[in-house]
Amino acid sequence: MSLPHPTTEQITLANVLGALGDPTRLAIIAQLARDEATPMRCGQFWDLGSKTNISYHLAKLREAGVVRTETVGTSRLISLRREDLDKLFPGLLDSIIASAADLPLAAVVLED
């Protein structure tokens, strides 16, 4: 099963900023940025909220084009769409990641 993702051309700044306007989503981005080479499973974000809550936030990030979700067996692997975002909005993702480190929820995630 493949989940729908916007193409690079469909990603808009308004949708990206709207998706990143939530502290939990910023914490997810901060956690993904710690090791961008390794996609993360949905369950690795459960310290940020309930399974239903995290699924909702991951869907919002995917729909905005911030993350890519791959279904592998029964798992979903999440990764940042760094290449697409850097192409469209140079420096934006780095600024978001740097500012997310100052948020209380993201700081807890980054200390692990």
Secondary structure, DSSP 8 states (H G I E B T S, - for coil): -------GGG--HHHHHHHTSSHHHHHHHHHHHHTTTS-EEGGGGGGGS-HHHHHHHHHHHHHHTSEEEEEETTEEEEEE-HHHHHHHSTTHHHHHHHHHTTSHHHHHHHH-
